[in-house]
Amino acid sequence: MAVADKELRQLSRDRVTFGMVVMIPLIQLLLFGYAINTMVRDIPVAIVDLSGSAAARVITEQVRVTQVVDIVAIYDTPAEAEAAVVAGTIRAALVLPHDLTQRLVAGDTAGQWIVDGSDTMVGSALLGLRSMPLQIEAGTPQGAYRPAGTTFEVALFFNPERRSEVNIVPGLTAVILTMTMILFTSAALVRERERGNMELLITTPIYPLELMIGKLIPYIFVGIIQITIILGLGRLVFAVPFNGQFTDLVVITLAFIAASLTLGLLISTVARTQMQAMQMTVFILMPSILLSGFMFPYDAMPLPAQYIAEVLPATHFIRLIRGVYLRGAEVEQLLPDLLWLAGFTVLMLLIATLRFRKTLD
């Protein structure tokens, strides 16, 4: 009983651990019960209306009211829509052909969906619109358009076979790097204190910024080795195609590794023990897995969850690596996410440097 009383007192004085006892189940409950939604809605799409007819406007409105999609853009040509899909601006585009009215009269398909198939859940949601009914006066004897088969054709780009591993393997790099990079560096300064090496660092003429950067450099190579293993085995074992440029992949990977390492370094300036550092890492890892788009589509989340997701480096990296690796996008097309990671890295490094003092207090 004396030992149990001592542990309870110690736990009550450890504010970080006590906070995790309360916050981890609370946050997981909110994430799974409120933020996570497998019913994909409001997928950002575009319309390419080549007919300019009244029937096209009616079809556009009927597609809009399904609430599965959110029409965010209108393009003049299918090529522009395909470029937007590659860049990740939209997830799909509905192309309505020049002869739309004639096709409606003949009972043929009304158009074609160009879909980013790299996300299987989004692809499945848009496939559900393939046979949606349309109520359009098209001059037919029956007075309404009724296709013989499907209403729309669907072209799944980048993953026509709808294989889940194509979507999972690139996203897995974000999860693994988040876990390892933050975990390794979150204990960097804490480990120096626990081993008694902080006194040696204090007596050196090294500046705090130099210490922070020196702590990060070795783990950059660790991250490169890990992502090489993941993507290499993904290509060899699961035949995940690589459609982008190697230089673009290197740039986005280094940006994410740097962002994750600086976040871990900031945690190491807050935590007092390695156990606290591990607890804080888990506190960041869970939202990174659930809200980044790795397991559940980002577009299916409510706005508050999306705001939280935008703060996480993993969210931006998953967009980047799926764009470069699967869709063949160039860095210039994904510049907002890359700049966000760069800004996050600078901010976290600055805060960690300001928080570190060469004292034992």
KEKE-3310 file (N, C-alpha, C; in steps of 0.2 Angstrom, whole numbers, plus 5000, padded with zeros to 4 digits):
npx = (5004:5010:5019:5010:5003:5014:5016:5004:5005:5016:5012:5001:5009:5016:5012:5011:5010:4998:4989:4989:4983:4969:4967:4970:4960:4949:4952:4953:4940:4933:4938:4936:4922:4916:4924:4929:4923:4916:4907:4908:4908:4905:4915:4928:4926:4926:4918:4917:4910:4906:4896:4887:4873:4856:4853:4865:4867:4856:4860:4872:4867:4859:4869:4875:4866:4866:4875:4886:4897:4906:4905:4918:4925:4925:4930:4937:4942:4945:4958:4963:4956:4961:4974:4972:4967:4979:4987:4980:4971:4957:4947:4940:4933:4919:4915:4905:4900:4901:4890:4879:4865:4860:4865:4857:4845:4846:4848:4861:4876:4878:4890:4907:4916:4931:4942:4952:4959:4968:4965:4955:4943:4937:4936:4927:4916:4913:4911:4898:4890:4889:4878:4868:4851:4843:4833:4828:4821:4821:4816:4812:4801:4796:4798:4807:4825:4832:4844:4851:4861:4873:4873:4884:4901:4915:4932:4945:4959:4977:4975:4967:4963:4959:4967:4970:4983:4990:4986:4989:5003:5011:5006:5009:5022:5021:5016:5024:5037:5032:5030:5043:5053:5049:5048:5062:5069:5062:5066:5079:5086:5081:5087:5100:5100:5096:5106:5117:5124:5121:5128:5141:5138:5134:5145:5152:5157:5146:5132:5114:5106:5115:5117:5103:5102:5113:5108:5098:5103:5109:5098:5091:5097:5093:5079:5079:5084:5073:5062:5066:5067:5053:5046:5054:5051:5038:5036:5043:5036:5022:5020:5018:5015:5027:5026:5031:5044:5061:5069:5059:5053:5063:5064:5052:5052:5063:5059:5048:5054:5062:5052:5046:5056:5060:5048:5048:5060:5055:5046:5056:5061:5051:5047:5051:5056:5060:5049:5039:5041:5039:5025:5020:5023:5015:5003:5003:5004:4992:4982:4988:4988:4974:4968:4975:4972:4976:4970:4956:4946:4951:4941:4929:4929:4922:4922:4929:4938:4945:4952:4961:4968:4975:4985:4994:5010:5010:4998:5000:5011:5006:4998:5007:5016:5008:5004:5016:5021:5011:5002:5011:5013:5022:5033:5031:5017:5012:5016:5010:5008:5021:5028:5022:5027:5040:5039:5034:5044:5054:5048:5046:5059:5064:5057:5060:5074:5073:5067:5077:5089:5105:5107:5105:5093)
npy = (4994:5006:5008:5009:5020:5029:5029:5034:5047:5051:5050:5060:5071:5072:5081:5080:5066:5063:5072:5065:5053:5058:5065:5057:5046:5054:5062:5052:5046:5057:5059:5046:5045:5057:5065:5055:5049:5038:5039:5047:5063:5079:5079:5087:5093:5096:5103:5100:5107:5104:5105:5116:5117:5118:5106:5101:5110:5106:5093:5096:5102:5092:5083:5090:5091:5079:5078:5071:5076:5091:5105:5114:5120:5125:5120:5123:5113:5095:5092:5102:5099:5087:5090:5097:5087:5079:5088:5089:5098:5096:5081:5074:5075:5080:5077:5083:5079:5086:5082:5081:5082:5074:5062:5060:5059:5047:5038:5035:5035:5049:5057:5058:5053:5059:5052:5053:5039:5036:5037:5025:5025:5037:5035:5024:5031:5040:5031:5027:5036:5032:5026:5035:5041:5052:5066:5073:5082:5078:5077:5064:5051:5046:5057:5059:5057:5041:5030:5017:5008:5012:5028:5037:5036:5030:5034:5028:5035:5032:5021:5010:4997:4998:4994:4993:4993:5002:5014:5014:5011:5023:5032:5026:5029:5042:5040:5031:5038:5050:5044:5038:5048:5059:5053:5049:5061:5068:5064:5068:5080:5077:5065:5068:5075:5065:5057:5064:5072:5085:5095:5094:5099:5112:5118:5119:5130:5130:5136:5138:5136:5129:5118:5112:5110:5101:5090:5086:5082:5069:5061:5063:5056:5043:5044:5045:5032:5024:5028:5024:5010:5007:5012:5005:4992:4992:4994:4983:4972:4974:4980:4994:5008:5020:5036:5048:5061:5057:5067:5076:5068:5067:5080:5083:5073:5076:5088:5085:5076:5085:5094:5085:5081:5093:5096:5085:5089:5101:5095:5089:5099:5102:5091:5082:5070:5054:5046:5055:5061:5051:5049:5062:5060:5050:5057:5065:5057:5049:5058:5061:5049:5047:5058:5063:5059:5047:5035:5038:5047:5064:5073:5069:5073:5083:5101:5106:5096:5095:5107:5105:5094:5101:5107:5097:5090:5078:5077:5086:5080:5068:5072:5077:5066:5057:5064:5066:5053:5044:5051:5058:5071:5087:5097:5110:5111:5107:5116:5124:5115:5111:5123:5125:5115:5119:5131:5127:5120:5129:5138:5129:5125:5137:5140:5130:5132:5144:5140:5132:5133:5136:5130:5122:5123)
npz = (5000:5003:4993:4982:4986:4985:4971:4966:4971:4964:4951:4951:4952:4940:4928:4914:4911:4918:4911:4899:4902:4903:4891:4880:4879:4878:4866:4856:4857:4852:4839:4833:4834:4830:4820:4811:4796:4785:4775:4761:4756:4748:4738:4730:4714:4696:4681:4664:4652:4636:4627:4630:4632:4637:4643:4648:4659:4667:4670:4677:4689:4694:4697:4707:4718:4723:4733:4735:4728:4726:4717:4712:4702:4684:4669:4652:4643:4642:4644:4653:4664:4667:4671:4682:4690:4692:4698:4710:4714:4711:4713:4704:4687:4677:4661:4649:4633:4616:4608:4617:4618:4607:4612:4623:4618:4611:4621:4626:4635:4646:4648:4654:4668:4675:4685:4700:4704:4714:4727:4735:4742:4738:4724:4724:4729:4719:4708:4712:4706:4693:4688:4691:4691:4679:4676:4663:4651:4635:4622:4619:4615:4627:4635:4645:4649:4648:4651:4642:4648:4659:4666:4666:4660:4668:4671:4679:4684:4687:4696:4690:4693:4706:4717:4734:4740:4732:4736:4750:4752:4748:4757:4769:4771:4777:4789:4796:4795:4803:4815:4819:4816:4825:4837:4839:4839:4849:4861:4862:4868:4881:4884:4885:4897:4906:4905:4910:4902:4899:4906:4900:4887:4890:4894:4882:4868:4859:4850:4854:4842:4834:4841:4840:4826:4824:4831:4823:4810:4809:4809:4798:4788:4793:4791:4777:4774:4779:4771:4758:4760:4762:4750:4741:4743:4742:4728:4723:4729:4730:4718:4716:4706:4701:4696:4695:4696:4701:4707:4712:4721:4731:4735:4742:4751:4760:4764:4772:4782:4788:4794:4803:4811:4817:4824:4834:4840:4847:4856:4864:4871:4879:4886:4901:4904:4896:4895:4896:4884:4874:4877:4872:4859:4855:4857:4846:4835:4834:4829:4817:4810:4809:4804:4793:4781:4777:4782:4781:4770:4767:4763:4768:4781:4794:4795:4807:4810:4798:4799:4810:4804:4795:4802:4804:4799:4792:4785:4774:4768:4764:4754:4745:4742:4737:4726:4719:4718:4714:4705:4696:4698:4697:4707:4707:4705:4717:4726:4737:4748:4750:4753:4765:4773:4774:4780:4792:4797:4799:4809:4820:4822:4826:4838:4846:4848:4854:4866:4872:4884:4890:4903:4918:4924)
capx = (5000:5015:5022:5004:5002:5019:5015:4999:5007:5021:5008:4998:5014:5018:5007:5011:5007:4991:4985:4988:4978:4963:4966:4971:4954:4944:4953:4951:4933:4930:4941:4932:4915:4914:4928:4930:4917:4917:4902:4912:4903:4908:4922:4929:4926:4925:4913:4919:4904:4908:4890:4884:4866:4852:4853:4871:4866:4852:4864:4876:4863:4857:4875:4877:4862:4868:4879:4892:4902:4906:4908:4922:4928:4923:4936:4935:4944:4947:4965:4964:4953:4966:4980:4969:4967:4986:4989:4976:4966:4951:4947:4937:4929:4913:4915:4899:4902:4898:4884:4876:4858:4859:4866:4852:4839:4848:4849:4868:4879:4878:4896:4912:4919:4938:4943:4958:4958:4973:4961:4950:4937:4934:4935:4921:4910:4911:4908:4891:4886:4889:4871:4863:4845:4843:4826:4829:4817:4826:4813:4811:4794:4794:4798:4813:4831:4833:4850:4851:4865:4875:4872:4891:4907:4920:4939:4949:4966:4982:4974:4961:4962:4957:4970:4971:4990:4993:4984:4991:5010:5014:5003:5012:5028:5020:5014:5031:5041:5030:5032:5050:5057:5047:5050:5069:5071:5058:5070:5086:5088:5079:5092:5106:5099:5096:5113:5121:5128:5120:5134:5146:5135:5133:5152:5155:5155:5141:5126:5108:5104:5120:5115:5097:5103:5117:5104:5094:5106:5110:5091:5089:5099:5088:5073:5080:5084:5066:5057:5069:5064:5046:5044:5057:5048:5031:5037:5045:5032:5015:5020:5015:5019:5030:5024:5034:5051:5065:5071:5053:5052:5068:5063:5046:5054:5067:5055:5044:5058:5064:5047:5044:5062:5059:5043:5051:5064:5052:5044:5061:5062:5045:5047:5057:5058:5059:5043:5034:5042:5035:5018:5018:5023:5008:4998:5003:5004:4986:4978:4992:4985:4967:4965:4979:4969:4979:4965:4950:4947:4951:4935:4924:4929:4919:4927:4934:4943:4950:4957:4966:4972:4979:4991:4999:5014:5008:4992:5003:5016:5002:4996:5013:5019:5003:5004:5022:5023:5006:4999:5016:5013:5028:5034:5028:5010:5011:5020:5007:5010:5029:5030:5019:5031:5046:5038:5033:5051:5058:5045:5047:5066:5065:5054:5064:5080:5072:5066:5083:5094:5111:5107:5102:5086)
capy = (5000:5012:5008:5011:5027:5033:5029:5038:5054:5053:5051:5066:5077:5072:5084:5077:5059:5064:5075:5060:5049:5060:5067:5052:5043:5059:5064:5046:5046:5063:5057:5041:5046:5063:5067:5050:5048:5034:5042:5052:5068:5085:5078:5093:5091:5101:5102:5102:5107:5105:5106:5122:5116:5118:5099:5101:5114:5102:5088:5099:5104:5086:5080:5094:5090:5072:5080:5067:5080:5099:5108:5119:5123:5124:5120:5123:5107:5090:5093:5107:5095:5081:5093:5099:5081:5078:5093:5088:5103:5092:5074:5071:5080:5077:5079:5083:5080:5091:5079:5078:5082:5068:5056:5059:5056:5040:5034:5033:5038:5057:5060:5053:5055:5058:5051:5051:5033:5034:5036:5020:5027:5042:5032:5020:5035:5042:5025:5026:5040:5030:5024:5039:5043:5059:5068:5078:5083:5077:5076:5057:5049:5045:5063:5059:5053:5034:5027:5009:5005:5017:5035:5040:5032:5032:5033:5029:5037:5030:5015:5008:4991:5000:4991:4997:4994:5008:5020:5013:5011:5030:5035:5023:5033:5048:5037:5028:5044:5053:5040:5037:5055:5063:5049:5049:5068:5070:5062:5070:5083:5073:5059:5072:5077:5059:5054:5069:5075:5092:5099:5095:5104:5119:5121:5120:5137:5129:5140:5133:5134:5124:5111:5110:5107:5095:5085:5084:5080:5061:5057:5064:5050:5038:5045:5043:5024:5021:5029:5020:5003:5007:5013:5000:4985:4993:4993:4976:4967:4976:4983:5001:5011:5026:5040:5055:5062:5056:5073:5079:5064:5069:5087:5083:5069:5080:5094:5082:5074:5091:5096:5080:5081:5099:5095:5081:5093:5105:5091:5087:5105:5103:5085:5082:5063:5051:5043:5060:5062:5046:5051:5067:5058:5046:5062:5068:5051:5047:5062:5060:5043:5047:5064:5066:5056:5040:5030:5041:5053:5071:5077:5066:5075:5090:5107:5107:5091:5097:5113:5101:5091:5106:5109:5091:5089:5072:5079:5089:5076:5063:5075:5078:5060:5054:5068:5065:5046:5041:5055:5061:5079:5091:5100:5117:5110:5105:5121:5126:5110:5111:5129:5125:5111:5123:5136:5124:5118:5135:5140:5124:5126:5144:5140:5125:5136:5150:5137:5129:5137:5132:5130:5115:5124)
capz = (5000:5004:4986:4978:4988:4982:4964:4965:4972:4959:4945:4952:4951:4933:4924:4907:4911:4920:4906:4894:4905:4902:4885:4875:4877:4875:4859:4852:4856:4847:4832:4830:4834:4826:4814:4806:4793:4779:4770:4758:4754:4746:4735:4725:4707:4691:4676:4658:4647:4629:4623:4631:4631:4644:4646:4652:4665:4671:4673:4682:4695:4697:4700:4713:4723:4726:4739:4735:4725:4727:4710:4714:4696:4678:4664:4645:4640:4647:4646:4659:4670:4669:4674:4689:4694:4693:4703:4717:4715:4711:4713:4698:4683:4673:4654:4645:4626:4611:4606:4623:4617:4603:4616:4628:4614:4609:4627:4627:4641:4645:4649:4657:4674:4675:4693:4703:4707:4719:4734:4733:4744:4734:4718:4725:4730:4712:4704:4713:4702:4687:4686:4694:4687:4677:4674:4658:4645:4629:4616:4618:4616:4634:4638:4650:4647:4652:4647:4641:4653:4664:4665:4665:4660:4673:4670:4685:4683:4692:4699:4687:4696:4713:4722:4740:4742:4728:4740:4756:4753:4749:4763:4775:4773:4781:4796:4799:4797:4808:4822:4820:4817:4831:4843:4839:4842:4855:4867:4861:4874:4887:4885:4887:4904:4910:4905:4913:4897:4898:4909:4895:4882:4893:4894:4875:4865:4854:4851:4854:4835:4831:4844:4837:4819:4825:4833:4817:4804:4808:4808:4791:4784:4795:4787:4770:4773:4780:4765:4753:4761:4761:4743:4737:4744:4739:4721:4722:4732:4728:4711:4716:4701:4702:4690:4696:4695:4707:4711:4716:4727:4736:4738:4746:4757:4764:4768:4778:4787:4792:4798:4808:4816:4822:4829:4839:4844:4851:4861:4868:4875:4884:4891:4906:4904:4890:4895:4893:4876:4871:4877:4868:4852:4853:4856:4839:4830:4833:4824:4811:4807:4808:4801:4788:4774:4776:4783:4779:4765:4770:4761:4771:4788:4795:4795:4813:4809:4793:4802:4814:4800:4791:4806:4805:4793:4789:4780:4768:4765:4760:4747:4741:4740:4732:4720:4715:4717:4710:4699:4692:4698:4698:4713:4706:4705:4724:4730:4743:4753:4751:4757:4772:4777:4775:4785:4798:4799:4802:4815:4825:4824:4830:4844:4850:4849:4860:4872:4875:4888:4892:4910:4921:4927)
cpx = (5004:5017:5016:5003:5008:5018:5009:5001:5012:5017:5004:5002:5016:5012:5006:5007:5000:4987:4984:4983:4971:4962:4966:4964:4949:4945:4951:4944:4930:4932:4937:4924:4912:4918:4929:4923:4918:4912:4905:4907:4908:4915:4923:4930:4925:4920:4917:4913:4906:4902:4887:4877:4863:4852:4859:4870:4861:4856:4869:4873:4861:4863:4876:4873:4862:4872:4886:4898:4901:4909:4912:4925:4924:4929:4933:4936:4945:4954:4967:4961:4958:4972:4978:4969:4974:4988:4986:4971:4959:4952:4944:4934:4924:4914:4909:4901:4898:4891:4879:4868:4856:4860:4860:4846:4840:4848:4856:4870:4880:4885:4901:4915:4927:4940:4950:4957:4963:4970:4955:4943:4933:4932:4928:4915:4908:4909:4901:4887:4886:4882:4866:4857:4845:4836:4827:4824:4821:4823:4811:4803:4791:4794:4804:4819:4831:4838:4849:4855:4867:4874:4879:4896:4911:4927:4943:4957:4971:4981:4967:4959:4959:4960:4972:4978:4993:4991:4988:4999:5013:5012:5007:5019:5027:5019:5021:5036:5039:5032:5039:5054:5055:5049:5058:5071:5068:5062:5077:5089:5087:5085:5098:5106:5099:5102:5118:5126:5127:5125:5139:5144:5135:5140:5155:5153:5149:5135:5120:5106:5108:5118:5109:5098:5108:5113:5100:5097:5107:5103:5088:5091:5095:5082:5073:5080:5077:5062:5060:5067:5057:5044:5047:5053:5041:5031:5038:5039:5025:5015:5016:5019:5022:5030:5028:5041:5055:5067:5065:5052:5057:5067:5057:5048:5058:5063:5051:5048:5060:5059:5045:5050:5061:5054:5045:5056:5061:5049:5049:5063:5057:5045:5053:5060:5057:5052:5038:5035:5039:5027:5016:5018:5017:5003:4997:5002:4997:4982:4982:4989:4978:4964:4969:4977:4972:4974:4958:4950:4946:4944:4929:4923:4925:4924:4932:4940:4948:4955:4962:4971:4977:4986:4996:5003:5012:5002:4995:5008:5012:5000:5002:5016:5014:5003:5010:5022:5017:5003:5004:5016:5020:5027:5030:5020:5008:5014:5017:5009:5017:5031:5027:5024:5038:5045:5037:5040:5055:5055:5046:5055:5068:5062:5058:5071:5079:5070:5072:5087:5099:5112:5104:5095:5081)
cpy = (5006:5013:5011:5018:5032:5034:5034:5046:5056:5054:5058:5072:5077:5074:5081:5071:5059:5067:5070:5055:5051:5062:5062:5048:5048:5061:5058:5045:5051:5061:5052:5042:5052:5065:5062:5048:5044:5035:5048:5057:5074:5084:5084:5091:5097:5098:5104:5101:5109:5107:5113:5122:5117:5111:5098:5105:5110:5097:5090:5100:5097:5082:5084:5092:5083:5073:5075:5071:5088:5102:5114:5123:5121:5125:5120:5117:5102:5090:5097:5103:5090:5084:5095:5093:5079:5082:5092:5093:5101:5085:5071:5077:5077:5080:5078:5084:5085:5089:5077:5077:5075:5062:5055:5056:5049:5035:5032:5037:5046:5060:5055:5057:5054:5058:5050:5045:5031:5033:5031:5022:5032:5040:5028:5025:5038:5037:5025:5031:5038:5028:5029:5041:5050:5060:5074:5077:5083:5076:5069:5056:5049:5052:5064:5055:5047:5031:5019:5006:5010:5024:5039:5035:5034:5030:5034:5029:5034:5024:5012:5001:4992:4995:4995:4998:5000:5014:5020:5014:5018:5033:5033:5026:5039:5045:5035:5034:5048:5050:5040:5044:5059:5059:5049:5056:5071:5069:5064:5074:5080:5068:5062:5073:5071:5056:5058:5072:5083:5097:5100:5100:5111:5122:5122:5127:5136:5134:5136:5131:5129:5117:5108:5107:5101:5089:5082:5080:5072:5058:5058:5058:5043:5038:5043:5035:5021:5022:5025:5012:5002:5007:5007:4994:4986:4992:4986:4971:4968:4979:4990:5005:5018:5031:5046:5055:5061:5062:5076:5075:5066:5075:5086:5079:5073:5085:5091:5079:5079:5093:5091:5080:5088:5099:5091:5085:5098:5101:5090:5093:5106:5097:5085:5075:5060:5048:5049:5062:5057:5047:5056:5065:5054:5051:5065:5063:5049:5051:5062:5054:5044:5053:5067:5063:5049:5035:5032:5047:5060:5074:5075:5069:5082:5095:5107:5102:5092:5103:5110:5098:5095:5108:5103:5091:5083:5073:5082:5084:5070:5066:5075:5071:5056:5057:5066:5057:5043:5044:5058:5068:5081:5095:5107:5116:5109:5110:5123:5122:5110:5117:5129:5121:5115:5128:5133:5122:5124:5138:5135:5124:5132:5143:5135:5128:5141:5146:5134:5134:5133:5133:5123:5117:5122)
cpz = (5000:4997:4982:4980:4985:4974:4962:4966:4966:4952:4945:4951:4944:4929:4917:4907:4913:4915:4900:4896:4903:4895:4879:4874:4875:4868:4854:4851:4851:4840:4829:4829:4831:4820:4809:4803:4786:4774:4767:4755:4752:4743:4730:4718:4702:4685:4669:4653:4640:4625:4624:4631:4638:4647:4651:4659:4670:4674:4678:4689:4698:4700:4707:4719:4726:4733:4740:4732:4727:4721:4712:4708:4689:4673:4657:4641:4645:4649:4652:4665:4672:4673:4681:4693:4696:4699:4710:4718:4715:4711:4707:4693:4678:4666:4651:4638:4622:4609:4612:4621:4613:4607:4621:4624:4612:4615:4628:4634:4640:4646:4652:4663:4674:4682:4695:4707:4713:4726:4732:4736:4740:4727:4719:4726:4723:4708:4706:4709:4695:4684:4689:4689:4685:4675:4669:4652:4639:4623:4614:4618:4623:4638:4643:4647:4652:4648:4647:4646:4659:4661:4662:4664:4665:4671:4676:4683:4689:4696:4697:4690:4703:4718:4728:4742:4738:4732:4747:4757:4753:4755:4770:4776:4777:4788:4799:4800:4802:4815:4823:4821:4823:4837:4844:4842:4848:4862:4867:4866:4881:4889:4887:4895:4908:4911:4909:4909:4896:4901:4904:4889:4884:4893:4888:4873:4860:4855:4851:4847:4832:4834:4841:4830:4819:4827:4828:4812:4804:4807:4801:4787:4787:4791:4780:4769:4774:4774:4759:4754:4760:4754:4739:4737:4742:4732:4719:4724:4730:4722:4711:4711:4703:4696:4690:4694:4702:4711:4715:4722:4733:4739:4743:4752:4762:4768:4773:4783:4791:4797:4804:4813:4820:4826:4835:4843:4849:4857:4866:4873:4880:4889:4895:4907:4898:4889:4893:4886:4872:4871:4873:4861:4850:4853:4849:4834:4829:4828:4817:4807:4804:4803:4795:4781:4773:4777:4780:4775:4769:4769:4765:4779:4788:4796:4801:4812:4804:4795:4806:4810:4796:4795:4806:4798:4789:4783:4773:4765:4761:4754:4743:4738:4735:4726:4716:4713:4712:4704:4695:4692:4699:4705:4713:4706:4712:4728:4736:4749:4755:4755:4764:4776:4778:4780:4792:4801:4802:4808:4821:4827:4828:4837:4849:4852:4855:4866:4876:4878:4890:4899:4912:4924:4923)
residu = (MET:ALA:VAL:ALA:ASP:LYS:GLU:LEU:ARG:GLN:LEU:SER:ARG:ASP:ARG:VAL:THR:PHE:GLY:MET:VAL:VAL:MET:ILE:PRO:LEU:ILE:GLN:LEU:LEU:LEU:PHE:GLY:TYR:ALA:ILE:ASN:THR:MET:VAL:ARG:ASP:ILE:PRO:VAL:ALA:ILE:VAL:ASP:LEU:SER:GLY:SER:ALA:ALA:ALA:ARG:VAL:ILE:THR:GLU:GLN:VAL:ARG:VAL:THR:GLN:VAL:VAL:ASP:ILE:VAL:ALA:ILE:TYR:ASP:THR:PRO:ALA:GLU:ALA:GLU:ALA:ALA:VAL:VAL:ALA:GLY:THR:ILE:ARG:ALA:ALA:LEU:VAL:LEU:PRO:HIS:ASP:LEU:THR:GLN:ARG:LEU:VAL:ALA:GLY:ASP:THR:ALA:GLY:GLN:TRP:ILE:VAL:ASP:GLY:SER:ASP:THR:MET:VAL:GLY:SER:ALA:LEU:LEU:GLY:LEU:ARG:SER:MET:PRO:LEU:GLN:ILE:GLU:ALA:GLY:THR:PRO:GLN:GLY:ALA:TYR:ARG:PRO:ALA:GLY:THR:THR:PHE:GLU:VAL:ALA:LEU:PHE:PHE:ASN:PRO:GLU:ARG:ARG:SER:GLU:VAL:ASN:ILE:VAL:PRO:GLY:LEU:THR:ALA:VAL:ILE:LEU:THR:MET:THR:MET:ILE:LEU:PHE:THR:SER:ALA:ALA:LEU:VAL:ARG:GLU:ARG:GLU:ARG:GLY:ASN:MET:GLU:LEU:LEU:ILE:THR:THR:PRO:ILE:TYR:PRO:LEU:GLU:LEU:MET:ILE:GLY:LYS:LEU:ILE:PRO:TYR:ILE:PHE:VAL:GLY:ILE:ILE:GLN:ILE:THR:ILE:ILE:LEU:GLY:LEU:GLY:ARG:LEU:VAL:PHE:ALA:VAL:PRO:PHE:ASN:GLY:GLN:PHE:THR:ASP:LEU:VAL:VAL:ILE:THR:LEU:ALA:PHE:ILE:ALA:ALA:SER:LEU:THR:LEU:GLY:LEU:LEU:ILE:SER:THR:VAL:ALA:ARG:THR:GLN:MET:GLN:ALA:MET:GLN:MET:THR:VAL:PHE:ILE:LEU:MET:PRO:SER:ILE:LEU:LEU:SER:GLY:PHE:MET:PHE:PRO:TYR:ASP:ALA:MET:PRO:LEU:PRO:ALA:GLN:TYR:ILE:ALA:GLU:VAL:LEU:PRO:ALA:THR:HIS:PHE:ILE:ARG:LEU:ILE:ARG:GLY:VAL:TYR:LEU:ARG:GLY:ALA:GLU:VAL:GLU:GLN:LEU:LEU:PRO:ASP:LEU:LEU:TRP:LEU:ALA:GLY:PHE:THR:VAL:LEU:MET:LEU:LEU:ILE:ALA:THR:LEU:ARG:PHE:ARG:LYS:THR:LEU:ASP)
# end
